[in-house]
Amino acid sequence: MDGSYLRNRIKELGFDQASIAESLNISPQAFNSKLQAKDLKFSFIKSVAKAINKSVYYLLEEESGHSKNDIALIEPKVSYEVPKTVTVDYQGQDNIVMVPIPAQAGYLNGLGDPEYIESLPAYRLPGLNNGTFRMFEVKGHSMYPTIHAGAIAVGEWCENWADDIKDNRIYIIVSKDDGIVIKRCLNRIKKYGNLFLKSDNRAEYPSYPIDLDSVLEVWELKTALIWNFQDPADLYDRVTDMEAKILQLETKLVDKK
């Protein structure tokens, strides 16, 4: 959205720019400078709406041509930056860079830095030839039992992720707020402006929405190197035990009749 429209809208609604700037903890000059932009960030528009105690939809009602009650009014803008550095082997074929757990904190700062990316280990894996791939060592138990801690998740670069993320598939999300996380996704960006992240271990890790402005990279999980294989008997025993309890309850109900 053009900053000049927001400036005029603020004036039309009777709000003072200096007061809004104070609420945002920035100077009036800085606020005015932001309004010079031709394409305002959605996060900034949200902060202005919050400062004047109005909804984003009310603030932008006239420009959109939609009702302020239309929750699909604003589609957040997301950026798509192709990984700037891909390492190659002696035959000129793309290597798959691996990001181990100790390197994950520095990965956010090293994005786009050729020297940093080249300093990470890189490997070739069979069957992964067409596309841009990256490996991430899994930290934590949020995706157990599907993927365990210490496994190596291999993701393919997801360029137009706002459109291409499919419900309930697993993605590696790199963001400024959460770092590197591996989650199943529910894509409601166009409908509600939200991307929800879900863990497989939902008893301990509840689902949550992620701030789209903080997303730096998205990789769709294609395969994983697994070192810890769960015994299927554990799950089978739980199912059969539950079946036995149900049968026992049914027997008691029959006896009472």
C-alpha distance (Angstrom), angle and dihedral (degrees) to the residues before:
residue distance angle dihedral
M1 . . .
D2 3.81 . .
G3 3.80 114.9 .
S4 3.80 92.6 -137.1
Y5 3.81 90.0 63.1
L6 3.81 91.4 52.8
R7 3.81 90.9 47.9
N8 3.80 91.5 52.3
R9 3.79 91.8 44.3
I10 3.81 91.9 52.9
K11 3.81 89.8 50.6
E12 3.79 92.1 46.0
L13 3.80 91.1 53.0
G14 3.80 90.4 51.4
F15 3.80 99.9 -112.8
D16 3.79 125.9 141.7
Q17 3.81 118.0 -124.3
A18 3.80 92.8 -146.9
S19 3.80 91.5 55.6
I20 3.78 91.8 49.2
A21 3.79 90.6 48.7
E22 3.81 89.6 52.2
S23 3.81 90.4 51.5
L24 3.81 89.1 52.0
N25 3.83 91.4 48.7
I26 3.79 93.1 -120.6
S27 3.79 132.5 112.6
P28 3.83 121.0 -96.4
Q29 3.79 87.4 -115.8
A30 3.80 91.7 54.8
F31 3.79 90.9 47.2
N32 3.80 91.5 50.7
S33 3.80 89.6 48.3
K34 3.81 90.6 55.3
L35 3.80 89.3 52.2
Q36 3.81 89.2 59.5
A37 3.79 89.9 71.4
K38 3.79 119.0 109.8
D39 3.81 92.6 -149.0
L40 3.80 113.8 34.1
K41 3.79 119.8 -156.7
F42 3.78 114.5 -109.7
S43 3.82 90.2 -129.2
F44 3.82 90.3 58.8
I45 3.81 91.9 49.4
K46 3.82 89.2 51.1
S47 3.81 91.3 51.3
V48 3.81 91.6 50.9
A49 3.80 90.9 49.4
K50 3.80 90.0 50.5
A51 3.81 91.3 49.0
I52 3.81 91.7 57.2
N53 3.80 93.0 39.9
K54 3.80 93.3 -117.2
S55 3.79 132.8 120.2
V56 3.79 120.4 -105.2
Y57 3.79 88.5 -119.4
Y58 3.82 91.5 56.8
L59 3.78 91.5 47.0
L60 3.79 93.8 52.8
E61 3.78 99.6 31.3
E62 3.80 98.9 118.2
E63 3.79 97.2 44.2
S64 3.78 93.6 50.9
G65 3.79 96.6 44.0
H66 3.81 88.7 -137.3
S67 3.77 132.7 114.1
K68 3.78 117.8 -93.4
N69 3.79 86.2 -121.9
D70 3.80 92.7 61.0
I71 3.80 103.9 106.5
A72 3.80 91.7 -166.5
L73 3.79 91.1 59.1
I74 3.78 100.4 110.7
E75 3.76 124.3 42.3
P76 3.81 108.6 -160.2
K77 3.76 114.6 -125.7
V78 3.77 115.3 -120.3
S79 3.77 129.3 -168.6
Y80 3.78 126.4 -127.6
E81 3.77 113.4 -156.6
V82 3.78 116.4 174.7
P83 3.83 112.3 -137.6
K84 3.76 104.2 -89.0
T85 3.78 97.2 -148.0
V86 3.78 130.9 48.3
T87 3.80 119.3 172.3
V88 3.80 120.7 -140.3
D89 3.79 134.2 -156.4
Y90 3.81 127.3 -125.8
Q91 3.81 89.9 -81.1
G92 3.77 92.3 54.8
Q93 3.81 93.7 -108.2
D94 3.80 120.4 139.0
N95 3.78 115.3 -97.8
I96 3.79 121.1 -147.6
V97 3.78 109.7 -118.6
M98 3.80 115.1 -139.5
V99 3.80 123.0 -147.4
P100 3.83 108.9 -158.3
I101 3.80 120.3 -160.1
P102 3.85 95.0 -100.6
A103 3.82 89.8 55.3
Q104 3.80 97.7 46.7
A105 3.81 96.0 88.9
G106 3.80 90.6 54.2
Y107 3.80 92.9 43.0
L108 3.81 92.5 77.3
N109 3.81 91.4 55.6
G110 3.79 93.8 40.4
L111 3.80 97.7 55.2
G112 3.78 108.7 128.8
D113 3.81 93.1 10.5
P114 3.83 105.8 122.9
E115 3.80 93.6 -160.0
Y116 3.78 92.9 52.1
I117 3.82 94.9 46.9
E118 3.80 91.0 47.1
S119 3.81 89.5 52.5
L120 3.82 91.0 62.3
P121 3.81 120.4 88.5
A122 3.81 114.9 -96.8
Y123 3.78 132.1 -165.1
R124 3.79 143.6 176.5
L125 3.80 119.6 -119.8
P126 3.81 125.6 -167.3
G127 3.78 117.3 -109.2
L128 3.81 95.8 19.9
N129 3.78 103.4 99.5
N130 3.79 109.3 117.7
G131 3.77 110.8 63.9
T132 3.79 141.8 21.1
F133 3.79 113.6 -70.0
R134 3.79 136.8 -178.1
M135 3.80 133.6 -173.5
F136 3.79 125.1 -138.5
E137 3.78 126.8 -172.2
V138 3.80 109.1 -127.4
K139 3.79 117.7 -118.1
G140 3.81 122.7 -163.6
H141 3.79 134.3 0.6
S142 3.80 102.3 -86.6
M143 3.83 93.0 114.7
Y144 3.83 96.5 42.1
P145 3.00 129.2 161.8
T146 3.84 92.0 23.3
I147 3.80 94.7 50.5
H148 3.79 122.9 10.5
A149 3.79 130.2 -150.0
G150 3.79 111.2 -82.2
A151 3.80 94.8 27.5
I152 3.80 118.7 127.8
A153 3.81 113.2 -119.8
V154 3.81 114.8 -156.3
G155 3.79 115.0 -155.5
E156 3.80 134.4 -175.3
W157 3.79 118.3 -136.2
C158 3.80 110.5 -96.5
E159 3.79 106.2 -154.3
N160 3.82 106.6 178.8
W161 3.78 92.2 33.0
A162 3.82 96.9 159.6
D163 3.80 87.8 64.7
D164 3.80 101.9 26.0
I165 3.81 103.0 50.0
K166 3.81 106.7 108.6
D167 3.78 124.3 -151.6
N168 3.81 116.9 -94.1
R169 3.78 95.3 3.8
I170 3.79 117.7 125.4
Y171 3.80 119.9 -108.8
I172 3.78 136.4 177.4
I173 3.80 106.4 -129.5
V174 3.80 119.6 -161.9
S175 3.80 111.2 -165.6
K176 3.77 140.3 161.3
D177 3.81 91.8 -124.1
D178 3.81 102.9 43.8
G179 3.79 104.1 21.2
I180 3.81 112.1 -145.0
V181 3.80 117.0 -9.8
I182 3.80 132.9 166.7
K183 3.81 113.3 -145.7
R184 3.76 145.9 146.2
C185 3.78 109.9 -106.6
L186 3.77 138.2 -140.7
N187 3.80 108.4 -160.2
R188 3.80 111.8 -148.1
I189 3.81 96.2 145.1
K190 3.79 96.2 122.2
K191 3.79 95.1 39.3
Y192 3.81 102.7 40.8
G193 3.80 105.2 0.0
N194 3.82 90.2 -111.5
L195 3.78 138.2 119.7
F196 3.80 112.2 -163.0
L197 3.81 122.3 -154.9
K198 3.80 120.1 -151.3
S199 3.79 130.5 -168.4
D200 3.79 123.4 -147.4
N201 3.81 88.1 -137.8
R202 3.81 91.5 61.8
A203 3.78 94.7 158.6
E204 3.81 88.8 72.8
Y205 3.80 102.7 20.4
P206 3.83 116.4 48.3
S207 3.80 123.0 -156.5
Y208 3.81 119.8 -98.3
P209 3.83 141.2 176.4
I210 3.80 119.8 -109.7
D211 3.80 126.4 -139.8
L212 3.81 104.1 -109.1
D213 3.80 92.1 -151.0
S214 3.81 90.0 62.8
V215 3.83 95.8 54.3
L216 3.80 111.8 111.1
E217 3.81 103.2 168.0
V218 3.80 139.1 4.3
W219 3.81 123.8 -160.2
E220 3.80 122.9 -176.9
L221 3.80 112.2 -134.8
K222 3.81 109.6 -114.6
T223 3.79 102.5 166.6
A224 3.79 141.6 -21.0
L225 3.78 139.0 -144.3
I226 3.80 104.2 -125.9
W227 3.79 123.1 -164.9
N228 3.80 100.2 171.8
F229 3.80 115.8 58.9
Q230 3.77 116.2 -164.7
D231 3.79 115.5 -129.8
P232 3.83 105.9 -115.5
A233 3.81 87.4 -149.0
D234 3.82 88.8 73.1
L235 3.79 91.8 61.7
Y236 3.80 92.4 39.2
D237 3.81 91.2 52.7
R238 3.80 90.9 52.0
V239 3.80 92.5 50.3
T240 3.79 93.8 47.6
D241 3.79 91.3 46.2
M242 3.81 90.0 52.8
E243 3.82 89.5 47.8
A244 3.81 90.2 52.5
K245 3.81 91.3 50.9
I246 3.81 91.4 51.0
L247 3.80 91.2 49.8
Q248 3.80 90.1 48.9
L249 3.82 90.8 52.5
E250 3.80 90.8 48.3
T251 3.81 90.0 51.2
K252 3.81 91.8 52.1
L253 3.81 91.2 49.2
V254 3.81 91.0 51.4
D255 3.83 91.4 49.1
K256 3.80 90.8 53.6
K257 3.80 93.0 55.9
